[in-house]
Amino acid sequence: MRKLRVLAAAGMAGVSLLSGAVGVSAAPLDDGSRQVVVRDGATQPVYDYQEAVREKVYVETPVDSDRDGRHDKLAVYVIRPKETDHGLKVAALVEPSPYNGGTLDVPYHPAEVTGEPTTAPWSPPTGPWPGVNYGRMYYDNYFVSRGYAVLAADTLGTGDSEGCPTAIGEDEKVGMKTVVEWLTGKAKAFTADGEEIKAGWSTGNVAMTGKSYNGTLPVAVASTGVEGLKTVVSISGITSWYSYYRANGAVVSPGGYVGEDADLHAKVVLTRKNPEVCAAPMHEMETAMDRVSGDYNAFWDERNFAKDLGNFKGSVFQVAGINDWNVKPKNFSDLWTALGENHIPRKLWLHQAAHDDPLYVAEKDWITAAHRWFDHALYNVDNQVQREPMVRFETEPGKWTTYRNWPEPGARDLTLRFGASASAAQPGVLTPGWAPGSGRRQNFVDDPARTAESLVEPVDKADPNRLLYVSDPLPRDVRISGTPEISVRASVDGQSPYLSALLVDYGKDERITGFGPTEESWCFGDSVDGDSGCRSHYRYSTAETGYQVISRGWMDVRNRHSASVTEPIRAGRDYTFDWPMEPRQYQLKAGHRLGVVLLVTDRDYTLRYPAGTKISAMLGQSSVRIPLAG
């Protein structure tokens, strides 16, 4: 979380190869207003970006999250064509964000557990107000010249807004909903001097978009069913905060940030003036999120947006990195499923990078897709965008394919059971059907000092701190498409309540090892001083490796029946533990072997209880179920 982690990354694209052309007038309508120019199935860059109106307004919300007896006001920075002062009405693209005021350095909660999990001491920040910078936003560089208003909205308790951040609790969701209502004439906004200001330039058609937290807020607002919100573009968004900070009762952090939790995110973005007024709400979050049991409770249910998406009447364009271990794949999968169940028009792009923006992954293709999506949703341009395949997947760097849906239609589950090898010095085996020796046991002891990756290899030696089962070499190429699931019959004896599992592709191959900027750049839109319409080219890096962790999953064994209910277990007694792993779309090559690694502590994700917890697994009654296509 220092320097905000990757969750602070800039929002989505929506930019183009062409800078905005100027000097082309829009035709006046009979009522004296003007409309944007649509030609060749797209809105055209006819408005001068440099001459655009830039103003800050303060939208009055119905909430009082800082408990000062007054309705909180949200600061909203608006960029719109100057022609909107003379009758032009335009659609609005809103990027909500807690990051315009920067981020703070907040201590992580302890990852080491000696009794019960604890939280780190915290007090409100002191010092001068850091101010606000809206330069992170770059939709404006492309879309303002094409007849859109682009708005950056500071969330509650951040930047120049009032109120207190809540990791998108009810107040934060309702507050941001009010920005949409102002654009449709159903809420009030004011200038810094207190004069009411109306969005008379707005058509009332609104899109919300952004990446990470900025891509989560649009989903939250969509779940309210607010009128006027026509579409959402959510990049690496969180569908349920429980799936970000918990897993099947286990306290789980985003990859690389062990000790982070929901309250820390609220504290990191508490950049408003007079932050001390938020001390009580912040401390209340520490208790409400329940870091001790890890149970799903009212706090997490309030932050589960998928359950309310039936209220939404618009469309959703999702983008996710299949290798994103910050906003883990379960979040894109759960949102995609909820959209389908509620018959919401949808599109999904999955790329091979991690917590990265499609502007950098797909560049020109993404620009075109975003432009067409907004034109269709907000200006009703008939550009056939809704008739294309719903899913686009990057199979390898720069190469894409399409599917009718995700998981791939035709994917089928294969169940592989764990079996003992002939020699104790060899790994176990994954066997279709009922494994011989179903009553046999294998044991291991937890060592939380070891990383999961240190337990993946070697495959040809026993290891006291994990169980490893591998398949025979695969006879042909197949794809994992969907959510693998683990079932383990075992006894647990020790202080740690966790079970973790890794799904591993064993076999030498050239694999992606990173994604980052080069020294080359490209320009996608208009520029003004301090706000360039150019960015660096990004490229994948690759290297030959002997394995890749495909997926991982975690559970608290005390939540074996429900994420909402903790049930004690008895040492030495066998139980059946079932839990899902993270969803995947992954190519397995002929000759490679598929492996499952069982462990207790996944050091880079879970809490770390004292060493020594012993697991005794019954092999023939333990298995992995893998959805395979092709």
N, C-alpha and C positions, 0 to 999 in steps of 0.2 A: 504494500500500500504506500510505501514511501514514494514520493513523486507521483502518487495516486495509483500505482500499479498500472496494468494495461486497461483497467476500467476507465481511466481518464482519457483514452485515445479519442481523437477527433471524430466527428460524426460522419454519416454517409456521404456519398458523392452527389451525383446529380449534376455533372459538369460536362463540358463538351470540348471537342477538338477546335471548335470555332469560337473566336471571341465575338462578342455581340456586335453585329453591324448596326449602324445608326443611320438616321436620315430617311427611314421609310415610315410613312405615316399610316396609322390605322384609319379605316373608313368610319366616318361619323354615322351613328344610328339616328333614327327619326326623333328619338327623345333627347338628342344632343349629347348623349354619352358616347363612349367609344369602346371598341372591343379589341381583344388581342388578335393578331394576324395569324391565321392558320393557312399554311400552304404545303403541298406535298405531304399531307398527313401529319404535320407537326407545327407547333407554335414556333414563330420565327423571331430572331433576335433583332427587333426593330427599335428598342428603347435604349437610351444612353445610360449605361451603368454608372458612369462617373457623375452624371447629373441626378442620380436617384435621390429621393427623400430618405434621410436617415434620422430617426427620432426614437426617443425612449418614452414609453408610457408605463403607467402603473395600474394594473388590472386589479380591481377590488374583488376578493374572493369571499365566499360565505363562511370561511373557517377562521378560528382564532387559535392557532396552534401554539403561539407563544404566551397565551393566557393573559394578555394585557387588557382585555375588555374591548378590543377593537378588531374589526375584520382585517385579516392579513392582506397586504397588497403584493402582487408579483410584478417584478420589473421585466419588461418586454422590450427588446430592441428591434425596431422595424426598419427594413430596407424595402422600398417600393418605387416603381417608376414615377418620375416627376409628373407624368401625365395623369396620375391618379388624383392630383390636385385640381384637375380640369375635366373630370367626368369619367375617366377610365376606371372601370371596375375590374379587379383581378382576383384570382384565387390565391390562397395563402399556403405556404409551406412553413410549418412550425417545428423547430428543433428545441425541445425542452432539455435543460441541462443543469446539473448541480455544479458544473466545473468552470463556469465563466468567472467565478471569483477565485479560482485556483484551488489548491488543496493544502491541508495542514499535516504536519507530522504527528501522528498519534501512536502511542505504544500498543503493540499487539498484546492480546491476552496470552497467558502462559500456555504453551503446548504440552509441557510436562505436567502430569497429574500424579500427585502423591496421596491425595485423599479424594476430594471432589474437584471437578473443574472449577477454576476461579476466573475472575475478570481482573484486568489491569486497572490500577487507580487512574482516575481522570478528573481534570478540572477544566472549565471553559478556557479558551485561548485569551490571551491578553495582548496588548500592543495595538499599533495603529491599524485602521481598516485597510486591507490590501488593495481595495479597488476592484474593478471589473474589466475584463478584456474579452470582447466578442470576436476577436480575430481568428479564433479556432473554427468558426463557422465558415463554410465555403460553398453552400448551396447558392448563395447570392451571386457568386462570380459567374454562374452559368444561367440561372433561371430569371433573374431580375430583368435582363434584356429581352427575355422571351415572354414577358407579361405576367410575372408572378411577384407577389410580395413574399419576402423571406424574413421570418421572425426567430429571434433567439430569446428564449424565456428562461429566466433564473428560477429554479425551484425554491420552495419554501426554505427560508433560513440560509440561503446561499447568495453570493454576489450582492446585488442591490435590492433583493427581495426581503420582506418581513417574514415572520413566522419561524418555525423550526423544522429542520429536516427529519424525516422519519423512515428512511429506506422505503419510500413509496407506500406508507400507510394510508389510511383513508383520507386524512387531511391533505396530504401531498397529492393524491390522485384527484380529489375534488378541486383542489386549488388549480391544478393544471387544466382540468376540464373547463374552468371558468375562462381561460384564454380562448378556447374555441367558442364559448358562448359570447364573448365580446365580439368576435369576428362575425357572429351571426346576429348581432344586435340585441342579445339577451343578457348582457352584463355591462357593467360600467368600467371605464378606465379614466385616468386622470394624468395631467402633466405633472412635472415636479412642483409646479406652483399651485397645484390643486384645482386646475381648471379641467372640467370634464372634456374628454376627447372621444369622438366616435370613429369607428372604422367604416366610414361612409364609402370608402374605396373598395370594400370587400364584396365579392360576389356571394359570400356565405359558404363557399365550398372550400374545405380545409383538408390538408394532409398533415400528418405528424410523422416525423422521421428522425432517425439518429442511430448511433451505434453504442452498444453496451448499455450503460445506465440510460443514455439518451435514446436507445432503442427499446428500453423497457417501459419507460413512461408512456409512449404512444400506445402500447398494448394495454397498460393499466387504464388509460383514458378511454380507449375503445371499449373496454369491459363495462363502462358506465352507460353505453348506448347514447352518448351525447349527440344531439342533432347537429348536422353540418360536417361532422368528421366523415369524409368520404373514403379515405384510404389511409393505411399505415404502411410505412416501409421500416421494418424492424431488422437491424443488423446486429447480430450477436446479442440479442435481447434476452432478458430473464423472464421466463413464463411464471415461475413460482420461486420466491426467495428461499423456500425450504429446499428446493433442489440445488440451490447455489451454496447454502451453508450447512445442509444436513443431507443424510442419505439413509433411509430406512432406520431411523432412530439414532444413527451415528452423527457425531459432530464432525463435519467435513469442511475443509476450507477450499477456496479456489487454489488451483495448482501453484505451488511456490510461495503461498502466503499463509502458512500454518499459524493460527492464532488470530486470524481476522474473523470478524463476525458482523452481524447486521448493525449493531450499535456503533462499531468502529467506522463503518462506512458513513453513517450519519455524522459522526464526530469529525471525520476527515474533511467533509464539505461544509462544516459550520463556519462559513466565511462572511456572514452578515455583519452589519454594525451591531454593537452591543450583544455579543454572543452569549453573555452570562445569563440572559433571560431564558436560555434553553437548557440550563443545567438540569432542572427537574425532569423534563421529558427525556433527556439523554439517559439519565440514571434509571428511569422507569423502563427503558428499553433493555437495559442490562438484565433485569429480572424477567421481563415478559418473554424474551426470546428463549429462555430456559436452556442455558448452556450445560446444565447438569445432566438432565435426562436425555436431551436431544429430541424429545417428543414433538410431533406435529400438534400444535395447539391453536388457540384463537389468534395469537400474534401472527403465526405463519399463514393461517387461513385468510386473514385480512390481506395478505400479500400474495395470494394465489389468484392470478388473473384469468387463468384458463377456465375456471369454473363459471365465470360470468360472461364469457364471450358470446353467449346466445343473445345478449343485448345489442350486439354490434350489427349494423346494417351495411357496412362498407366492405372493402376488400383489403387484403394483406399481402404484401410482398416481403418474404423472409429471405435473409441471407445469413449463413453461418459457416464458420471454419470447421471442417470435420476433425481437425487436430487441435481444436480449442479446448484447453484444460482449465481455462479461467471460467468463462461461461460454458459449462460442460455440455456435451451434446444432448443430454436429456432435456435441456430447456428448449432447443429448437424442435426436438421430436414431440414433446408434449404440446407445444403451441401448434405444430402442424396437425397433430391428431385432433385437437380441440377445434381448429378451424374446419376440418373435414366433417366432424360430428355435427357442427352447427351450420353446415352448408354455406360457408363463407367463401366467396371467390378468393383464390389464393395462388401464389407462385412461390417457388423455393429455389434458391441457388445455394449449392454446397461447394466450397472450394477446399483446396488442399492445405491452405495456410492455417494459422491459429486464430488469435483474437485480432484479425486484420480486416481492413476495409476493402470492399470489392473495387473501390477506386484504384487501389494499388495492385490488386490481383488481376483484374480483368480490363482495367483502363477503358479503352474505347467502347468495348462491348457493354460494359456496365453503364457508361454514360448514356448510350443509346437506349438501353433497357429502362433506366430510371426516367428519362425524358418521356418515352412513350407511355410508361405507366402513369405518370402524373398527368400527361395530356389527356389520356383516356378517362381517368377517374375524376379530374377536376374541370375539364373543358369538354368532355364528351366527344373527343376526337375519335373517329372510327378508324383505328389503326391496327385492328386485328390482334392486339396484344393479349386479349383474353382467350384467343383461340389457339395459342401456341402450346406446346407441351408444358405441363405444370412444373416439372422438375428439370433443372440443369445442373450437371455434376461435373466437376473437374477431375477427370480420371488420373491425370498426371500433369505436371506443370505446363500450363498453356494449352492443354487438350481437354475438350469438353464433350460430353454426350448428354442426351436427354432421355427422360423417363416419363411415363404417363402419370406416375405417382411415386410416393416413397412410404415405406420400403418398396423395393421393386415388385411390381406385380409378378406373381409366380414364385416368389421366395418361399421356401419351405424349411421347417425346423428339422434339424438333425440332432438327435440326442446321443451323446457319447458318455459312457460311464467310466469311472476311474477304476483301474485295475493294478494289481501289484506286478512288478517285473520278476523275472526269474532270479535275479540277484539283488540283494539289498543295496549293493553299491550302484545299481542302475536306477534310472528314474522309473516312475510308474508309466502306465500306458492308458491311452484313451481308446475304448473299445465300443463299437456299436452294439446295442442290445444289452442283455444282462451279462455282466462280466463274470468269468469264472472266479471262484473263491469269494463270493459276495459277502461272506462273513468276516473276511480278513480286515485287519485294522492297520493303519499307519499313523504315527504320532509325530508331532513337532512342537517346539517350544518357542514362544515369542521372544524376539530380541529387538526392542524398539530403536536401538541405536543403528540398526542396519536399514538402508534404503531398500525399497522394493526392487529397484534395478540391480542391486547387488545380489539379490536372491534369484534373479532370472537365469543366470548362468553359474556354473556349467551345467549342461543337461545330462552329463554322463557320470555325475557323482552325487551321492546323497548329501543332504544339508540338514542339520538339526533344526534350522529355523524356518523351514518351509516344506511343503509337499509339492512335487512337480510331476505332472502327467503330460505325456506327449503322444501324438498320433503317429501312425506310419506315414511315410512320404505321400503327399497328395497325388493321386493319379492324373489329375487334370486341373486346369484353372477353375476356380469358383470364386464367388463374391459373397462376403458377409453383407447383408442388407437388413438392418433392423436391430433388435435389442437382444443380445445374448442373456441367458439366465443361468444361475448357479443353484444347485441343490446339494446340500451336504448333510449327511447324517453323522453326527459327532457328539462327543461330550466336551465340555469346556470346564477347565479347572484353573482359576487364577483371578487376578484383579482386573484384567482388561476384558471388557464386554464385546470386543470387536472381532469380526471376521472380514477379511479382505480377499479379493481375488483379482488376478491379472489374466487376460487372454493374450497370448503371445504368438507371433509369426516367427518361427525359427527357419533360417535359411539365408545364405548370403545374397545380398541384393543392393542395388543402388537406390538409396532412400533419401527422402527430403530430411534435411537437418536444420533448416532455418529459412527465414524469409525476411529480407530487409532492403534498405535503400541503396542505390548505386550513386555514382557521381553524375549520372545523366539526369536530365529533367525534361519535362514536357509541359505544355500549356494547354489548359482545357477551357479557359473562360477569360472574362474581363478582369482587369487589375486596377486598383487605385493605390495610392501611397499607403503602405503598411498592410495591404491585403492583396496578395498576388494570386492570380489565377493559374499558377504553375506549381507543380509538385515534382518530387524525385521519382524516377523510375524505380520500382522494386523488383527484385529477382529472388528466385528460390536458390538455395545452396543444397547440394547433395553429396553423399559419400557412401561408400560401400560399408554396410554393417552386417553383423551376423544375425540380428533379430530386430523386431520392433514390437513394442507393447501396443496391441490393437485396442484393447479396452480394459477397464478396471471397474470394480464395484465394491461397495462397502455395506456393512450392516452392523447394528447393535443387536446381539443375540437376545437381549431382553425384549426387543420389539419384533419377535419372530412371527407374531400374528397380526400386528398392526403398528404402523409408524406413530400412532397416537397413544399407544398403551405400553407402558413398561411392565414386564412380568419377570420377576426374579427366576433364575434357573438354579438347579441343584448340581453341585460338583459331582462328576462321575456318572451322571444320568445322560442317556442319549436323547437328543432332540433332532428334528429335521429343520434345517435352516434353508430357506429359499430367498434369494434376492436377485434383482435385475442388475446387470452391468450397464455401462454407458452405451447408448446406441451407436452404431457404426455403419459406414459404407466403406468397404475395404476389399481390395483385390488380393486373393490368395493364389500363389502361383504353383503350378505342378512341381513336385519334388520338394517343396517346403513341408515342414511339419507344424501342426497346430499344437500349442501347449497351453496348459492351465496351471497357474501357480497359486497355491493357497497360502495365506499368511494371516497374521493377526493385525499388526500395526503397519499401515501404509504411511511411512514417516513423512512424506511430503504432502499428505492430505489429512490424516486423522490425528486425534489426540494421542499422546504417548503415555500409556500407563506403565507402571513398574514392570520390569522384565520377568519372565518366568511363567506366563500363562501357557498351559498345556492343552493342546487340541488332539483328540484321538478320533480319527475319522474312519467310518465304515465304508470300504471302497465300493462294493457292488451296489450300495444304496446311495451313492453320491455321483453326481453327473453334471454335465454342462449341456445346455440346449442352445444351438447356434442356428440363426436363420440364414440359409444359403440360397443364392440365386446362381443361375448359369450352370 
